[in-house]
Amino acid sequence: MVKKKNITIEDLARMVQKGFLETAKRDEVNKRFDKVEARLERIEKLILADHRRRIERLEVEVKELKELLAVK
């Protein structure tokens, strides 16, 4: 048979407080994760923009080389 344990108001208050603290920690972690995610998105956009510029420049150079060599 399972022995019943009497829980006092103070015990309940401690349990509730612990739950609030854990929720606050989780919220803080989520906020920090959101900030990291936003930074990574900005970095990704910068890298993609740079690659796009480089590809466009290479396409122009290839076109110019083809024209110089009269390749169609």
C-alpha positions, -999 to +999 in steps of 0.1 A: +000+000+000+012+035-009+018+058+021+000+091+017+022+122+023+006+154+036+015+184+015+014+217+032+006+251+017+043+260+019+052+228+000+027+238-027+040+273-028+076+260-033+064+237-061+046+265-078+076+288-074+099+261-089+076+258-118+076+295-125+114+296-123+118+268-147+093+285-171+113+318-168+145+299-176+129+283-206+116+316-219+150+332-215+166+303-235+139+307-262+146+344-265+184+339-267+178+311-294+156+335-314+184+361-313+210+336-325+186+324-352+181+360-364+219+366-365+224+334-386+197+345-410+215+379-415+248+362-420+232+338-446+217+367-465+251+385-466+268+354-479+241+347-505+242+384-517+280+381-521+278+349-540+251+364-563+273+394-571+303+371-578+283+349-601+269+378-620+304+393-624+317+359-637+288+356-662+297+391-676+334+381-679+325+348-696+302+367-720+331+391-728+355+363-733+331+346-757+328+378-776+365+382-778+369+347-791+339+350-814+323+320-798+285+319-801 
